[in-house]
């Protein structure tokens, strides 16, 4: 299970990150750890990846992601980052 955030600025630009362990850009976020809610996970991941303390907005979408690097991460939660 994964959790991410959609950050959009006043010019409608979307914030993407380039993880060092992947060869593509993606929305900030990551894997939900054991006994952690998707909301708590995205807040933690934003702090770890970007050094930002944020209050996440509403849940925007829940989606299924096909197996890949992390086969058990089949559900993705995406929150409004502002």
N, C-alpha and C positions, 0 to 999 in steps of 0.2 A: 504494500500500500504506500502511496506517495502523496505528498501535499505540496502545493506551490502557490505563488501569488502573481497576480497581474498588476503591474505598476504602469500607469499611463500618465504622461505629463500634459501640460496645458496645450502642447502642440500635437497631441495624440501619438507621441512616440512611446513605444513599449520598451521597458527595461528587460534586456536579456543578459545572461551570464555565460561565460565560456569556461566550463569546468576543465581542469587540467587533465582529468581522467577520461574525457570524452572528446570526440573529434567534431562536435557540433555545438551550437549555441542553444540555450533553452531558458525557460522562465526560471527564476530563482525558486528554490525549494529542495525537497529531498525525501528520503525514506522516513516513514513514520515508525518510530521505535516501539518496542514492546511496552504495553501499558501507557501509551501516549496517545492523546487525541490528535486527529489531523490538524486541528487549529493550533494546538500547542506545538506540534511538529513544525508547521510553517513559520511560526514566530521564532522558534529556536533556530531553524535553518537560515532565516533571514539575518539573524544576529551572527551566526557562525560564518556565513558566506560574505555578507556585506557590512557587518559591524553596525547594523541599524537595529534600534529597538522600536518596534512598530506595534500599533493597534490594528489588527487585521479587520477588514470590513466583512461584508456578508459573503456567504458561500455562493459562488457564481455557477459552478457546474461540477458534476461528478461524472467521470468518464472511465471507460475500460481501456486499458493499455495492453497490447499484445505482449507476450513474454519476450524478454530481451536479456540485458545484462543481469537484471534482478527478476527471475521468473515469478516470484511471489508478489510482485508489485502490480497486480492486475487492476487495481482501482486507484484513480487519481482524483484528488480533491483540489479545486482551484478557487482561491479566495481573492476578493477585491483588495488590492494593496493600496489603492488610492491613486 
